[in-house]
Amino acid sequence: MSEGADDRGSEPRPTQSPDDAVGSLEGMIRRLETIVGSLDSDTLELEQALALFEEGVGHVRKAQEILADAELKVEELIGRDGDTVQPLVEEPREADG
């Protein structure tokens, strides 16, 4: 058997490089772009397309959570009205005396 050969048939396996860690928003976006490109190619079997679509939906949901958390953090920092800026970390006050 040649190196890299797979004797499990044509079972779809999503591939990811270490640079596309799904834990980061940027990694998810890169992976989603790859998935969309693959789905647009019209060369996938139905099972492969469904597996990639399912993976993509998972990445989109996780990305939405990350963005919602970031939005909350921004609202905490600047206030909902956008006029009040809150410090990220409270500065310790020195005692008088």
Secondary structure by P-SEA (a helix, b strand, c coil): cccccccccccbbbbbccccccccaaaaaaaaaaaaaaaacccccaaaaaaaaaaaaaaaaaaaaaaaaaaaaaaaaccccccbbbbcccccccccc
